[in-house]
Amino acid sequence: MEFKQVIVVRKDLRMGVGKIAAQVGHAAVLGVDESKKFDNVWVRSWLYEGQPKIVVKVNSLEELLKIKSKAEKFMIPLVVVQDRGLTQIPSGTVTCIGIGPAPSDIIDKVTSELKLL
């Protein structure tokens, strides 16, 4: 079984490259913590496989929330990243979600149609 983590980023916010990198980093770290609550074997397997991560994009909060809802139906680890508002965007703005680490075949059912960032 293969494992991965997918980060879904909102493009409509027009965040700078550094801001996107920071938000994706938050999602990755928070996602690992959340995955440990689900299945620590998943996390260990993902670490062993080299920590595969895929970053994809959506064009709106509505699209992001649809992906979030779909992930929740599959009962896989999920985190929502909200900005603190210290730089480019208002406090509380949802910037991205992190899905997994979890089995790739389950995550693919949620994110396979999304385009790479």
C-alpha positions, 0 to 999 in steps of 0.5 A, a space after each residue: 500500500 502506498 501513502 501520500 499527503 495532499 495539500 489543496 491551496 486556494 488560488 483566488 487569494 493571490 498569495 505570494 509564493 513565500 506565503 503559499 509555501 508557508 501555508 503549505 508547510 502549516 498544512 503538512 505539519 498539522 496533517 501529520 499530527 492529525 494523521 497520528 490520531 487516526 492511524 500511526 501506522 499510516 504515518 510511519 509508512 508515509 515517512 518510510 516511503 519518503 513523505 510524498 506530498 502533492 500540492 494542488 489548487 482550487 479557485 475558490 473557498 467554495 471549491 475548497 469546502 467541497 473537497 473538504 466535505 468529500 474527504 470527511 465522507 471518506 473519514 481520512 485525516 484532514 486539517 484546515 489552515 487559517 491565516 493569522 493575518 500578519 501579512 498578506 491576507 485577513 486573519 481567519 482566512 482559510 488558505 488551504 487544507 491538508 489531507 493525509 498522510 493516508 493511503 493514496 488510493 483513498 486520497 485519490 478518490 477525493 483529489 485526483 481531478 484537481 490540477 497541480 499548483 
